[in-house]
Amino acid sequence: MLPLESLQNTIAQSVLGKPQFGLLSLVSAGRADPHRRLRIYENNTRASLTATLMAVFPVTVHMVDERFFRYAASEFIRRHPP
């Protein structure tokens, strides 16, 4: 078992799109399989980061249309994770 800080860093890297081998074996299945559970965190993280970018750049959202901004934000987050 990983120390808590290492586990948190491993999950964070996975959620931000950098696959972490062996992580699924550390996540208990519960009602959903581990891969699906991690995808929920990934989707929530992306949605939160996108919403933050939209709040910081409201004029840009208005100028380029919300759908395009969401796409561009998703690409930006994927290429330049926090």
MOPAC internal coordinates of N, CA, C and O (Angstrom, degrees):
PM7 1SCF
backbone

  N    0.0000 0     0.00 0     0.00 0    0    0    0
  C    1.4503 1     0.00 0     0.00 0    1    0    0
  C    1.5255 1   109.14 1     0.00 0    2    1    0
  O    1.2310 1   120.95 1   -43.29 1    3    2    1
  N    1.3208 1   115.79 1   136.71 1    3    2    1
  C    1.4591 1   121.40 1   179.14 1    5    3    2
  C    1.5261 1   111.38 1   -76.53 1    6    5    3
  O    1.2310 1   120.49 1   -30.65 1    7    6    5
  N    1.3278 1   116.67 1   149.35 1    7    6    5
  C    1.4668 1   118.20 1   170.55 1    9    7    6
  C    1.5316 1   108.69 1   -61.47 1   10    9    7
  O    1.2310 1   120.28 1   -24.85 1   11   10    9
  N    1.3245 1   117.07 1   155.15 1   11   10    9
  C    1.4615 1   122.01 1  -173.99 1   13   11   10
  C    1.5293 1   112.30 1   -53.83 1   14   13   11
  O    1.2310 1   119.85 1   132.72 1   15   14   13
  N    1.3245 1   117.89 1   -47.28 1   15   14   13
  C    1.4683 1   120.53 1  -178.00 1   17   15   14
  C    1.5274 1   111.41 1   -61.33 1   18   17   15
  O    1.2310 1   120.31 1   138.92 1   19   18   17
  N    1.3131 1   117.01 1   -41.08 1   19   18   17
  C    1.4665 1   120.63 1   178.46 1   21   19   18
  C    1.5202 1   111.05 1   -66.00 1   22   21   19
  O    1.2310 1   120.58 1   138.66 1   23   22   21
  N    1.3215 1   116.50 1   -41.34 1   23   22   21
  C    1.4596 1   120.69 1   178.06 1   25   23   22
  C    1.5265 1   110.45 1   -62.25 1   26   25   23
  O    1.2310 1   120.29 1   135.00 1   27   26   25
  N    1.3331 1   117.05 1   -45.00 1   27   26   25
  C    1.4626 1   120.77 1   179.21 1   29   27   26
  C    1.5261 1   111.29 1   -62.18 1   30   29   27
  O    1.2310 1   120.02 1   137.51 1   31   30   29
  N    1.3204 1   117.56 1   -42.49 1   31   30   29
  C    1.4675 1   121.09 1   178.38 1   33   31   30
  C    1.5212 1   111.29 1   -64.81 1   34   33   31
  O    1.2310 1   120.44 1   140.60 1   35   34   33
  N    1.3135 1   116.77 1   -39.40 1   35   34   33
  C    1.4618 1   121.30 1   178.94 1   37   35   34
  C    1.5221 1   110.63 1   -64.33 1   38   37   35
  O    1.2310 1   120.33 1   135.44 1   39   38   37
  N    1.3202 1   116.97 1   -44.56 1   39   38   37
  C    1.4673 1   120.68 1   178.31 1   41   39   38
  C    1.5257 1   110.09 1   -64.69 1   42   41   39
  O    1.2310 1   120.06 1   137.24 1   43   42   41
  N    1.3270 1   117.48 1   -42.76 1   43   42   41
  C    1.4696 1   120.73 1   179.54 1   45   43   42
  C    1.5243 1   110.87 1   -60.08 1   46   45   43
  O    1.2310 1   120.12 1   135.89 1   47   46   45
  N    1.3160 1   117.38 1   -44.11 1   47   46   45
  C    1.4643 1   120.49 1   179.10 1   49   47   46
  C    1.5198 1   110.88 1   -63.31 1   50   49   47
  O    1.2310 1   120.55 1   139.80 1   51   50   49
  N    1.3169 1   116.56 1   -40.20 1   51   50   49
  C    1.4594 1   120.90 1   179.08 1   53   51   50
  C    1.5220 1   111.04 1   -65.28 1   54   53   51
  O    1.2310 1   120.37 1   135.73 1   55   54   53
  N    1.3243 1   116.89 1   -44.27 1   55   54   53
  C    1.4631 1   122.05 1  -179.34 1   57   55   54
  C    1.5283 1   110.52 1   -63.63 1   58   57   55
  O    1.2310 1   120.29 1   147.63 1   59   58   57
  N    1.3209 1   117.06 1   -32.37 1   59   58   57
  C    1.4635 1   120.90 1  -179.62 1   61   59   58
  C    1.5266 1   112.59 1   -86.33 1   62   61   59
  O    1.2310 1   120.46 1  -170.47 1   63   62   61
  N    1.3356 1   116.72 1     9.53 1   63   62   61
  C    1.4543 1   119.99 1   171.26 1   65   63   62
  C    1.5127 1   116.60 1    98.81 1   66   65   63
  O    1.2310 1   119.84 1  -172.68 1   67   66   65
  N    1.3088 1   117.91 1     7.32 1   67   66   65
  C    1.4606 1   120.66 1   177.48 1   69   67   66
  C    1.5269 1   107.91 1  -103.77 1   70   69   67
  O    1.2310 1   119.79 1   -75.60 1   71   70   69
  N    1.3325 1   118.00 1   104.40 1   71   70   69
  C    1.4720 1   120.67 1  -176.47 1   73   71   70
  C    1.5300 1   112.16 1   -54.58 1   74   73   71
  O    1.2310 1   121.14 1   -43.85 1   75   74   73
  N    1.2984 1   115.42 1   136.15 1   75   74   73
  C    1.4547 1   122.02 1   179.16 1   77   75   74
  C    1.5262 1   108.23 1  -118.99 1   78   77   75
  O    1.2310 1   121.06 1   -71.37 1   79   78   77
  N    1.3075 1   115.58 1   108.63 1   79   78   77
  C    1.4569 1   120.36 1  -177.69 1   81   79   78
  C    1.5221 1   110.37 1   -67.20 1   82   81   79
  O    1.2310 1   121.25 1   -43.57 1   83   82   81
  N    1.3166 1   115.21 1   136.43 1   83   82   81
  C    1.4501 1   121.17 1   179.01 1   85   83   82
  C    1.5160 1   114.33 1    88.83 1   86   85   83
  O    1.2310 1   120.28 1   173.51 1   87   86   85
  N    1.3289 1   117.07 1    -6.49 1   87   86   85
  C    1.4609 1   119.46 1  -177.97 1   89   87   86
  C    1.5214 1   111.82 1   -67.01 1   90   89   87
  O    1.2310 1   120.25 1   139.44 1   91   90   89
  N    1.3137 1   117.12 1   -40.56 1   91   90   89
  C    1.4682 1   120.14 1  -177.45 1   93   91   90
  C    1.5218 1   112.06 1   -58.76 1   94   93   91
  O    1.2310 1   120.49 1   148.34 1   95   94   93
  N    1.3242 1   116.67 1   -31.66 1   95   94   93
  C    1.4649 1   119.22 1  -179.99 1   97   95   94
  C    1.5333 1   111.63 1   -71.25 1   98   97   95
  O    1.2310 1   120.13 1   162.64 1   99   98   97
  N    1.3265 1   117.36 1   -17.36 1   99   98   97
  C    1.4636 1   121.16 1   179.80 1  101   99   98
  C    1.5253 1   112.83 1   -89.92 1  102  101   99
  O    1.2310 1   120.65 1   168.07 1  103  102  101
  N    1.3375 1   116.36 1   -11.93 1  103  102  101
  C    1.4648 1   121.02 1  -178.04 1  105  103  102
  C    1.5198 1   108.46 1   -98.96 1  106  105  103
  O    1.2310 1   120.48 1   -57.02 1  107  106  105
  N    1.3327 1   116.68 1   122.98 1  107  106  105
  C    1.4615 1   118.93 1   179.57 1  109  107  106
  C    1.5211 1   109.58 1   -72.48 1  110  109  107
  O    1.2310 1   120.90 1   -31.50 1  111  110  109
  N    1.3096 1   115.88 1   148.50 1  111  110  109
  C    1.4607 1   121.38 1  -173.02 1  113  111  110
  C    1.5218 1   112.94 1   -67.85 1  114  113  111
  O    1.2310 1   119.41 1   131.90 1  115  114  113
  N    1.2957 1   118.74 1   -48.10 1  115  114  113
  C    1.4581 1   119.72 1  -176.58 1  117  115  114
  C    1.5172 1   110.29 1    59.36 1  118  117  115
  O    1.2310 1   120.51 1    41.35 1  119  118  117
  N    1.3354 1   116.63 1  -138.65 1  119  118  117
  C    1.4663 1   120.57 1  -179.63 1  121  119  118
  C    1.5196 1   112.59 1   -84.02 1  122  121  119
  O    1.2310 1   119.95 1   159.68 1  123  122  121
  N    1.2991 1   117.70 1   -20.32 1  123  122  121
  C    1.4682 1   121.36 1   179.62 1  125  123  122
  C    1.5228 1   108.68 1  -123.51 1  126  125  123
  O    1.2310 1   121.18 1   -25.82 1  127  126  125
  N    1.3248 1   115.34 1   154.18 1  127  126  125
  C    1.4609 1   117.55 1  -179.77 1  129  127  126
  C    1.5334 1   109.47 1   -68.66 1  130  129  127
  O    1.2310 1   120.12 1   -25.02 1  131  130  129
  N    1.3338 1   117.38 1   154.98 1  131  130  129
  C    1.4676 1   121.53 1  -175.42 1  133  131  130
  C    1.5325 1   113.66 1   -56.50 1  134  133  131
  O    1.2310 1   120.02 1   140.09 1  135  134  133
  N    1.3264 1   117.57 1   -39.91 1  135  134  133
  C    1.4698 1   120.11 1  -179.61 1  137  135  134
  C    1.5265 1   110.30 1   -60.96 1  138  137  135
  O    1.2310 1   120.50 1   136.14 1  139  138  137
  N    1.3090 1   116.65 1   -43.86 1  139  138  137
  C    1.4685 1   120.88 1  -179.99 1  141  139  138
  C    1.5291 1   110.64 1   -65.28 1  142  141  139
  O    1.2310 1   120.47 1   140.59 1  143  142  141
  N    1.3093 1   116.70 1   -39.41 1  143  142  141
  C    1.4637 1   120.15 1   179.52 1  145  143  142
  C    1.5228 1   111.11 1   -63.66 1  146  145  143
  O    1.2310 1   120.00 1   138.84 1  147  146  145
  N    1.3248 1   117.61 1   -41.16 1  147  146  145
  C    1.4624 1   120.35 1   178.36 1  149  147  146
  C    1.5246 1   111.25 1   -68.33 1  150  149  147
  O    1.2310 1   120.14 1   145.38 1  151  150  149
  N    1.3309 1   117.34 1   -34.62 1  151  150  149
  C    1.4722 1   120.93 1   177.50 1  153  151  150
  C    1.5315 1   110.70 1   -63.40 1  154  153  151
  O    1.2310 1   120.26 1   146.17 1  155  154  153
  N    1.3149 1   117.11 1   -33.83 1  155  154  153
  C    1.4667 1   120.16 1   177.21 1  157  155  154
  C    1.5264 1   109.78 1   -61.52 1  158  157  155
  O    1.2310 1   120.50 1   134.40 1  159  158  157
  N    1.3330 1   116.64 1   -45.60 1  159  158  157
  C    1.4633 1   120.14 1   177.34 1  161  159  158
  C    1.5285 1   110.78 1   -62.33 1  162  161  159
  O    1.2310 1   120.66 1   137.97 1  163  162  161
  N    1.3253 1   116.35 1   -42.03 1  163  162  161
  C    1.4660 1   120.35 1  -179.86 1  165  163  162
  C    1.5306 1   110.51 1   -61.40 1  166  165  163
  O    1.2310 1   120.36 1   133.12 1  167  166  165
  N    1.3177 1   116.91 1   -46.88 1  167  166  165
  C    1.4646 1   120.61 1  -179.91 1  169  167  166
  C    1.5271 1   111.67 1   -63.98 1  170  169  167
  O    1.2310 1   120.23 1   138.11 1  171  170  169
  N    1.3226 1   117.17 1   -41.89 1  171  170  169
  C    1.4626 1   120.20 1   178.59 1  173  171  170
  C    1.5282 1   111.46 1   -64.74 1  174  173  171
  O    1.2310 1   120.58 1   141.09 1  175  174  173
  N    1.3220 1   116.49 1   -38.91 1  175  174  173
  C    1.4651 1   120.48 1   178.38 1  177  175  174
  C    1.5164 1   110.61 1   -64.21 1  178  177  175
  O    1.2310 1   120.42 1   133.03 1  179  178  177
  N    1.3345 1   116.81 1   -46.97 1  179  178  177
  C    1.4721 1   120.20 1   178.52 1  181  179  178
  C    1.5234 1   111.42 1   -61.05 1  182  181  179
  O    1.2310 1   120.29 1   136.86 1  183  182  181
  N    1.3131 1   117.05 1   -43.14 1  183  182  181
  C    1.4669 1   120.54 1   179.85 1  185  183  182
  C    1.5256 1   110.65 1   -62.59 1  186  185  183
  O    1.2310 1   120.49 1   138.08 1  187  186  185
  N    1.3204 1   116.67 1   -41.92 1  187  186  185
  C    1.4578 1   120.91 1   179.69 1  189  187  186
  C    1.5276 1   111.37 1   -65.69 1  190  189  187
  O    1.2310 1   120.38 1   135.72 1  191  190  189
  N    1.3277 1   116.88 1   -44.28 1  191  190  189
  C    1.4637 1   120.54 1   179.17 1  193  191  190
  C    1.5262 1   111.10 1   -65.66 1  194  193  191
  O    1.2310 1   120.29 1   140.61 1  195  194  193
  N    1.3284 1   117.05 1   -39.39 1  195  194  193
  C    1.4660 1   120.97 1   177.84 1  197  195  194
  C    1.5234 1   110.44 1   -64.31 1  198  197  195
  O    1.2310 1   120.19 1   135.51 1  199  198  197
  N    1.3232 1   117.25 1   -44.49 1  199  198  197
  C    1.4651 1   121.19 1   178.64 1  201  199  198
  C    1.5267 1   110.93 1   -61.45 1  202  201  199
  O    1.2310 1   120.51 1   142.60 1  203  202  201
  N    1.3137 1   116.63 1   -37.40 1  203  202  201
  C    1.4617 1   120.45 1   178.26 1  205  203  202
  C    1.5215 1   110.64 1   -64.88 1  206  205  203
  O    1.2310 1   120.43 1   134.36 1  207  206  205
  N    1.3303 1   116.78 1   -45.64 1  207  206  205
  C    1.4662 1   119.82 1   177.95 1  209  207  206
  C    1.5263 1   111.02 1   -61.96 1  210  209  207
  O    1.2310 1   120.24 1   141.30 1  211  210  209
  N    1.3215 1   117.15 1   -38.70 1  211  210  209
  C    1.4650 1   120.44 1   178.62 1  213  211  210
  C    1.5312 1   110.98 1   -64.88 1  214  213  211
  O    1.2310 1   120.29 1   143.11 1  215  214  213
  N    1.3152 1   117.04 1   -36.89 1  215  214  213
  C    1.4623 1   120.84 1   179.04 1  217  215  214
  C    1.5271 1   111.65 1   -70.99 1  218  217  215
  O    1.2310 1   120.48 1   147.19 1  219  218  217
  N    1.3197 1   116.69 1   -32.81 1  219  218  217
  C    1.4630 1   121.14 1  -179.18 1  221  219  218
  C    1.5305 1   111.41 1   -78.55 1  222  221  219
  O    1.2310 1   120.21 1   148.58 1  223  222  221
  N    1.3328 1   117.21 1   -31.42 1  223  222  221
  C    1.4640 1   121.79 1  -176.38 1  225  223  222
  C    1.5339 1   112.20 1  -121.73 1  226  225  223
  O    1.2310 1   119.51 1  -122.74 1  227  226  225
  N    1.3380 1   118.55 1    57.26 1  227  226  225
  C    1.4665 1   119.90 1  -176.17 1  229  227  226
  C    1.5288 1   113.93 1   -63.86 1  230  229  227
  O    1.2310 1   119.87 1   145.49 1  231  230  229
  N    1.3191 1   117.85 1   -34.51 1  231  230  229
  C    1.4666 1   120.14 1  -179.97 1  233  231  230
  C    1.5202 1   110.03 1   -66.76 1  234  233  231
  O    1.2310 1   120.49 1   139.32 1  235  234  233
  N    1.3153 1   116.66 1   -40.68 1  235  234  233
  C    1.4635 1   120.46 1   178.31 1  237  235  234
  C    1.5206 1   110.33 1   -63.67 1  238  237  235
  O    1.2310 1   120.20 1   138.66 1  239  238  237
  N    1.3200 1   117.23 1   -41.34 1  239  238  237
  C    1.4712 1   121.07 1   177.15 1  241  239  238
  C    1.5229 1   109.41 1   -57.33 1  242  241  239
  O    1.2310 1   120.74 1   135.15 1  243  242  241
  N    1.3060 1   116.20 1   -44.85 1  243  242  241
  C    1.4689 1   120.83 1  -179.21 1  245  243  242
  C    1.5320 1   111.14 1   -66.09 1  246  245  243
  O    1.2310 1   120.26 1   141.58 1  247  246  245
  N    1.3213 1   117.10 1   -38.42 1  247  246  245
  C    1.4692 1   121.06 1  -176.45 1  249  247  246
  C    1.5242 1   112.91 1   -71.20 1  250  249  247
  O    1.2310 1   120.20 1   140.49 1  251  250  249
  N    1.3270 1   117.22 1   -39.51 1  251  250  249
  C    1.4712 1   119.77 1  -172.67 1  253  251  250
  C    1.5228 1   113.94 1  -103.42 1  254  253  251
  O    1.2310 1   119.20 1   177.96 1  255  254  253
  N    1.3006 1   119.13 1    -2.04 1  255  254  253
  C    1.4661 1   124.54 1  -177.62 1  257  255  254
  C    1.5313 1   109.57 1    85.09 1  258  257  255
  O    1.2310 1   121.24 1   -40.25 1  259  258  257
  N    1.3026 1   115.23 1   139.75 1  259  258  257
  C    1.4640 1   121.02 1  -175.11 1  261  259  258
  C    1.5246 1   112.86 1   -61.69 1  262  261  259
  O    1.2310 1   120.11 1   139.55 1  263  262  261
  N    1.3243 1   117.40 1   -40.45 1  263  262  261
  C    1.4773 1   119.41 1  -178.65 1  265  263  262
  C    1.5201 1   110.85 1   -62.03 1  266  265  263
  O    1.2310 1   119.97 1   135.50 1  267  266  265
  N    1.3425 1   117.66 1   -44.50 1  267  266  265
  C    1.4606 1   120.00 1   179.24 1  269  267  266
  C    1.5236 1   110.39 1   -65.71 1  270  269  267
  O    1.2310 1   120.45 1   138.49 1  271  270  269
  N    1.3344 1   116.74 1   -41.51 1  271  270  269
  C    1.4527 1   119.48 1  -179.63 1  273  271  270
  C    1.5240 1   110.69 1   -61.09 1  274  273  271
  O    1.2310 1   120.31 1   137.61 1  275  274  273
  N    1.3333 1   117.01 1   -42.39 1  275  274  273
  C    1.4673 1   119.93 1   178.36 1  277  275  274
  C    1.5303 1   111.02 1   -60.52 1  278  277  275
  O    1.2310 1   120.84 1   138.13 1  279  278  277
  N    1.3366 1   116.01 1   -41.87 1  279  278  277
  C    1.4675 1   120.17 1   177.58 1  281  279  278
  C    1.5296 1   110.02 1   -62.57 1  282  281  279
  O    1.2310 1   120.63 1   130.63 1  283  282  281
  N    1.3327 1   116.40 1   -49.37 1  283  282  281
  C    1.4638 1   120.59 1  -178.82 1  285  283  282
  C    1.5275 1   110.85 1   -62.32 1  286  285  283
  O    1.2310 1   120.40 1   139.71 1  287  286  285
  N    1.3235 1   116.83 1   -40.29 1  287  286  285
  C    1.4629 1   120.66 1   178.61 1  289  287  286
  C    1.5200 1   110.66 1   -63.73 1  290  289  287
  O    1.2310 1   120.54 1   138.57 1  291  290  289
  N    1.3273 1   116.57 1   -41.43 1  291  290  289
  C    1.4642 1   120.69 1   178.76 1  293  291  290
  C    1.5280 1   110.98 1   -60.87 1  294  293  291
  O    1.2310 1   120.70 1   136.11 1  295  294  293
  N    1.3237 1   116.26 1   -43.89 1  295  294  293
  C    1.4708 1   120.38 1   178.07 1  297  295  294
  C    1.5255 1   111.07 1   -65.12 1  298  297  295
  O    1.2310 1   120.44 1   137.92 1  299  298  297
  N    1.3204 1   116.77 1   -42.08 1  299  298  297
  C    1.4593 1   120.99 1   178.90 1  301  299  298
  C    1.5233 1   110.53 1   -61.22 1  302  301  299
  O    1.2310 1   120.52 1   134.07 1  303  302  301
  N    1.3211 1   116.62 1   -45.93 1  303  302  301
  C    1.4666 1   121.39 1  -179.72 1  305  303  302
  C    1.5275 1   110.34 1   -63.05 1  306  305  303
  O    1.2310 1   120.57 1   139.66 1  307  306  305
  N    1.3312 1   116.52 1   -40.34 1  307  306  305
  C    1.4640 1   120.31 1   179.83 1  309  307  306
  C    1.5319 1   111.19 1   -64.99 1  310  309  307
  O    1.2310 1   120.46 1   138.57 1  311  310  309
  N    1.3199 1   116.72 1   -41.43 1  311  310  309
  C    1.4709 1   120.62 1  -176.60 1  313  311  310
  C    1.5219 1   113.43 1   -82.62 1  314  313  311
  O    1.2310 1   120.36 1   152.50 1  315  314  313
  N    1.3271 1   116.92 1   -27.50 1  315  314  313
  C    1.4658 1   121.73 1  -176.64 1  317  315  314
  C    1.5268 1   110.01 1  -133.24 1  318  317  315
  O    1.2310 1   119.87 1  -112.09 1  319  318  317
  N    1.3211 1   117.86 1    67.91 1  319  318  317
  C    1.4697 1   119.79 1  -177.89 1  321  319  318
  C    1.5315 1   110.77 1   -63.08 1  322  321  319
  O    1.2310 1   120.88 1   -29.05 1  323  322  321
  N    1.3209 1   115.92 1   150.95 1  323  322  321
  C    1.4778 1   119.64 1  -179.75 1  325  323  322
  C    1.5165 1   111.93 1   -65.89 1  326  325  323
  O    1.2310 1   120.10 1   180.00 1  327  326  325

